[in-house]
Amino acid sequence: MKVTTTWNGKRLFTSVGASGYPVEMDATPAYGGDGKGATPMELVLAGLAGCIGIDVTMILDQFLGSIRSIEIEADGTRKETTPSGFTAIELIFRVEGDIPDYRVWKAIEMGKEKYCAVSDSLSAEIRFKLILNGVEIPKG
C-alpha cells in the first residue's frame, strides 16, 4: 500500500492513495496552519472508526435491512508530552434498528479481534460502547 502526500504551502498537505481520493490535512491556527483540512490525528480516529465500521457492516451484512443507522463516535485521549499520541480510544457505536444487541456486540468484537487492520496498527487501548435504539447496552 502506498500513499503520496504533497505539501501545498504553510502546513497544508494533500494525500492520495491508490483509490485516487484526495485527503486534505492542515494544522490548526495554533500550530501555524489555517485549518483547511482535517488534522492528522483526526484522520487516525476517522480511519479507525471507518475500518471497524466497514468490518461490522460486512459481518452484519444479512441484517443490514433491519438497521436504520449506524454512527461511530471516536474519542481519543492523548499523552500530555510530545509526541502526544493516543493512549486510549473509546468507540461509541450508536445503532438504530431491529437487531439483537448480542449480534452487534459480536460484530464489534470480531471486527476488533480479527479484521480491523487499523486497530491492529495502534498501540492505544481501544474500548467500546454500544448504544442500541437510544439505550446503552453493556457488553454481555
N, C-alpha and C positions, 0 to 999 in steps of 0.2 A: 504494500500500500504506500502511496506517495501523495503528498500534498505540497504544492508550491505556494509560498507566501511572499507577496510583493509589497514593498514599502511604498506608501502614497503620500509621504510628507508628514512632518511632525511625528505623531505616534500612531497614525492610521495605516493599517495593513489590510490587504485582501488575500484570503487563502482560497485556492481552488484545488480540488482533488479530482480523481478520475471521473466522478459523477458529473463534473462540469459546473456545479452550482457554486457561485462565489459566496464567501462569508466575510463580512466586514468586521474588523476588530479595531478598537480605539481605546485609548486610556481616558479616564475621567479628567476633567479640568485640573483636579488636584495633582495629577501626575503629568501635566503638560499636554494632555490631549484635548480634543474638542467634543468627546462623547458622541462621535458619528457612527459608532458601531458597538456591538456587544464587547464586553471585556473578555479577555481570555478565560478568566475564572468563571464567568457566567456561562461560557461555552462548555467548560468542563461539566458543570451541573446540567446544562441542556443536553450534552452528549450522553451523560449517564441516564437521565430521565428518558431520552429518546430511545436509547439502546434497550433498556429494560421494558419500556413501553411496547416496542416492537416485539420483543420476546413474549411478553404477556399476551398480546393480541394474537400472536401465532399459536400459543399454547391454548388459548380460549377460542380459537377460530370457529369451532362449531357452535359456540354460544354467543357470537357477536350480534346475532339478530335479536337477542334478548337484552343487549346492553345499549342504553341510550347515550351514555357519555363516559369518558374516562379522562380525568385530569390528574397530572402528576406534579406535585409541588416538591421541588428540591431545595432544602435549606441546609447550607453548609456552614460549619464552624471552622474558622481558620486560626492558625497559630498567631500569636502576637509578635513573634520575632520573624525576621527575614531569613529565608524565604517563607512567606506566610501561606503555606499550603493548607489544604483541608486536613483536619484531624478527625472530623466526624461529619457525616452527611445523613440527613433524615429525608426519606422519600415518603411523601404522603399521597396515597392513591385515593382519589375521590371517584367513586364509581356509582353510576345511576343505572338501574335496570333490574330485571328479574333473573338473578343468578345467585346461587347459593354462595355464602361467604367462603366456605371451605374451598370452593373451586378457584376463587380469586386468590386466596392465600397460597394455594398450591402453585398457581401460575407464577406468582411473585417469587416464591421460594425457588422454583425451578429456574426462572429467569436469572436470579442472583447466583445460584449454585452451579448451574450447568451451561448457561448460554451467553450471558451478558459479558462481552469482552471488555467493555468499559469498566464495569465494576471490578473485573479481574485485574485491570491495569492500575487500579488506585490502591494506595496504602491506607486511606482513611477508613474508619469504622463506618459501615453503612447500616442504618436502621430503617425499619419500615413501619408505616401506619396505614391502616385501611379504614376508610370511611365509606360505607356502603349505604346508599339511599339516605344520607344525612346522619347515619349512626356509626360511631366509632366501634369497630369490631376487633376485639383483642385477638391476637394470634392464638389459635387453639391447638 
